[in-house]
Amino acid sequence: MRQKQIIRIITGFVLLTALITIPLLTPVKEYLSIPNKIVTFQTSSLHTADLGKAVKVAASEDSVTADNHHNFYATMPGKDKLLYELAGLPIKKTDVSVLKNKKVIPGGQSIGVQMHTKGVLVVGHHVVKTDKGDVSPGEEANIEVGDIILKMDGKDIASMRDVKPIVAKAGEEHKPLQLTVKREGETIKTKLHPVKDKKDHDYRIGLFIRDSAAGIGTMTFYDPETKKYGALGHVISDMDTKKPIEINDGTIVKSSVTSIEKGSDGSPGEKQAKFSVKEDRMGNITKNSPFGIFGKLDDKLGNGIYNKPIPIALANEVKEGPAKILTVLDGEKVEEFDIEIISSIPQKSPATKGMVIEITDPKLLKKTGGIVQGMSGSPIIQDGKIIGAVTHVFVNDSTSGYGVHIEWMMEEAGIKLNQSETKAS
């Protein structure tokens, strides 16, 4: 009995050792690293796992051709397969999607942003002093901060100018306002009773509202074929509600950096800039998403460094190591600065935080302290390809922050990398 127990213990120990050791063996590690699917661009190289001379790798179609035993080239758009065989028996298959090459012009320009909301955004409540005492009509109507008022008495609300005459009419007729409100993606209806302010005798609804937002950021890319652009790399949220702004329309304009408030650990810095919405229009804004703002430019765009299109890199092509960003420190001059890609996640689906980056350029560190507000959207260049954009700074380390992969910004802009497949794996 005791001998059987010893045998079981020894057997368990051997199996446990094998389970721990086998995955660490080089051929096994190589095998486990083989992806099920690869998406790449035409003319890109593919390096396959080295499983030894006994394992043969071959492409099944014409989209991929062999350079040698472990290197293949994507030669034409289409779908292919890499087949791994041992003694004539298949042991692994990798699906390969080859996309047509796509090039865009990197940005780096400082831009001013002016957006108008859909309806009017509720950013606060206030008390109205009436002859009968203090009243807060908005709160009584269960209107919440962050709500968007779309209609009043059946009439569309496009701006704050539309609100006052409707409120005045309802107040004079002593009738409640019929409101259509959007809240967290749902549309609700409620009634609000305007009250007369005893000081100026105007009818009030007890709400602070806003119909526009403005700020600065950085252009990421411009596609000369479609005139579409992407900028900022993150969503624009209302400064009071902290919720993403749902836009009705918007404009981007040329912006000139006038000064920079240097950042430090625990206190992010900021670019100060000036712009004129009327005089320096560059294009429109049609989308405000977690990946930035998007629209079309009115004219061609150049930055003085990259005035011709360069290739984009997919998320799985980004590697750790040196890279550069384009941004403005003074006036409208776009400059190139050194950074380091600390880590990159080869994402299979869109996500905003795909890279961790660190500013290494002495000039940029001296001027800004690292990543500052207004730098969001600065394009990241690696090996002659645009790979993404700066998006966020780490609060406790102003030299480092996040970046977003360019392919997700391209997708949000409506620029298809392939007619049949726009998502890369």
Secondary structure as UniProt FT lines:
FT   HELIX           2..21
FT   HELIX           22..24
FT   HELIX           26..32
FT   STRAND          37..41
FT   TURN            42..43
FT   STRAND          45..47
FT   TURN            53..54
FT   STRAND          55..59
FT   STRAND          64..66
FT   STRAND          71..74
FT   STRAND          78..86
FT   TURN            87..88
FT   STRAND          89..99
FT   STRAND          103..106
FT   STRAND          110..125
FT   STRAND          128..130
FT   TURN            131..132
FT   STRAND          133..135
FT   HELIX           137..140
FT   TURN            141..142
FT   TURN            145..146
FT   STRAND          148..152
FT   TURN            153..154
FT   STRAND          155..156
FT   HELIX           160..162
FT   HELIX           163..172
FT   TURN            173..174
FT   STRAND          177..183
FT   TURN            184..185
FT   STRAND          186..192
FT   STRAND          195..196
FT   TURN            198..200
FT   STRAND          203..204
FT   STRAND          207..222
FT   TURN            224..226
FT   STRAND          228..231
FT   TURN            239..241
FT   STRAND          247..254
FT   STRAND          256..261
FT   TURN            265..266
FT   STRAND          270..274
FT   TURN            277..279
FT   STRAND          281..284
FT   STRAND          287..289
FT   TURN            290..291
FT   STRAND          292..297
FT   STRAND          310..312
FT   HELIX           315..317
FT   STRAND          321..328
FT   STRAND          334..344
FT   STRAND          355..359
FT   HELIX           362..368
FT   TURN            376..377
FT   STRAND          379..382
FT   TURN            383..384
FT   STRAND          385..394
FT   TURN            395..396
FT   STRAND          397..405
FT   HELIX           406..412
FT   TURN            413..414
//
